[in-house]
């Protein structure tokens, strides 16, 4: 009786998923067409030589509108295709569902609002090169956040991430200096193939990761304290290494071009002059994002990570090798920090033992803002991407509109608090 | 003050899918000991939690001292003169005894600083009043379980309450200490306070209580003066019920082929099970009965590799078996559905598919890489067989009802193709309809030749489902009954044999 009532109501008020997908596709197409028109008109205005006023202040907005349209088309078309011929699946358009949607996507909406505010304040923000810059800056953070997310997924944490970044930077940079540079770390070191120091740096990090994992898994130590101890050890060890004569704690410079290119190279600089090419960091980060997404979603190891985080006791009872899994988690995470450190050294063409300071907290914050639960078991790669982007955009955007570094900190903190409060209210019952 | 200091009238309490209390009435006279009895799961603790403000009743009324009250929190209950000694003790181990007692109501100096001197004296006086010899300043963690129990009793007394709820207060007390407790109770009674006393121990009940209220399956059976009752009468009223059509008809034959032999099994923990010997036959459901604390869960967890075994042997198919961990147990084709579905069973934040496959991921992967399509299809198929009701396979398991969660857990363990399936309270917190489905699943598994050990605290389930009933009492195996011998009184007699 109640069910039939509900059905008749939904027939009158709700629209089917199929229809919704169709609608979205059409709206997306309209937006894309608008973008194309604006691009054409703007180019003709530009060609006529009087690119002023609104047309100038628009910057790359037509392109962004076009891309947005494309995105909506893809979203709508996928939905359309999925529900093709299915007249029973309804979109829930009740106020309650709308509220849930806002709550679930609050953080994305916040990001959109932020971008709009910044763009209104400073029109130059609407440029392709700004977008590319932001993505490039986000890339090393992304890799570190992907590492730390594993430790968060098992309701742990990893405070040693920052020092591992520094360690990997110092080790890789110390072995990859130009032969003619006067202050070489190893004056007599032959010119190694670039990958050897990189691999050494990452392996050293993984060894410390093994130590982290061992302390946590073997002694059931809380990851907070285990990784804190290891963090201090790494910093000390890294400083000792950094202080070796003849370097004596001098910043490491004179980095070989073949190494620094790993962080600085830009693809298609000639083909895409408007954005000065695509920085190599972006495809590198994308490769790691895809790889980690694969590990988390498509492997037994990934499922075990979620299971241990979701309910450790149940994981034991299900016969999961918790010890082994935790070891692997910390080793894998450390490898990712190592990669992050190497990229930092290459990007900046240098290294000191203080590289990476604060990165672990940024990474944790980005993960949490992206919906990774500190209680373990919950978290998606897509969320982490958004979390990292939010932090990069805040930093970049606030700098762009001239907000002081001190205010940036205040705003960053507020965003963390609000994002997490929003996220938790999703799970709160009653 | 009227005839009763407390009246709980027609209290009902619903949990998702279950009616935990159904119109229960409890009336307590001032200055009396009122025993509350019933089997495990009869709803005694739930009723007391309603009174103590931990739960709020969905229907019914609570009248204290003639005034209707809506008790929303434990603090409010305490303010109204109701205190409770909990079944499970949760002392703050690293703080002194006195701080544990006065927590939340420390004596203060000028409202700023805690007055430790006064607190010490208050504790001393309190202990003296009930004749306890414990130093108030020692850390709570250094006390023995029975001392802690007595401290907990002292704490309840310190609230100066009109009503003190004692939930299994003697579970960790020695005989002398029990006598001590009874003296304290007599003293409290003489001061005009009322005690609500929950216990399984018949002799205790008959000895100290004035009135007895009996509950069964969340319903009210009746209230009698203790002088009218005998142990047998209590047991009959606790268990007596209509048992038709609650279980599917048995359609399989048990074999006498032994699949597992357990000989003189003794736990590493001296307080746990000792010297347990039994055989498990192919295609039978072996019921494992006993009261809370009989160490049944500990026994099966030891067989499953989760707990240490000090001595004794297990053989499976004639081969010696010793599980160091769960992987060993799984390799020997044993599965375990744990007692605490939430705590050790489900992964609440994961999907039905993930929850179903988690114990057999290796079968659905090659080189560590999962075949997600196969996982999804097999999980869906397995759950369909068990009639799990879920919107989609991606639904988080925490959003299912208890019965459907349990079916997913069955699917999880069936995918490991066990020969021996251990079920610890398989129908706890599950409504009647889903119970019947679980029973049907169990019978079809037995018909396939799987051996099932079923721990159950529900008497009808134990008697209705088991081919044989093994009863434990305080860590000992009290006896094994054939289906024909097993009845409620006999099981209850064995369950209390070593108490």
Interface residues (C-beta under 8 A of the other chain):
Chain A: X297 X298 X299 X300 X301 X303 X304 X306 X307 X310 X311 X313 X314 X315 X316 X317 X318 X319 X320 X321 X373 X377 X378
Chain B: X304 X306 X325 X326 X327 X329 X330 X336 X338 X343 X344 X345 X346 X347 X348 X349 X350 X354 X357 X358 X359 X361 X362 X365 X368 X369 X370 X372 X412
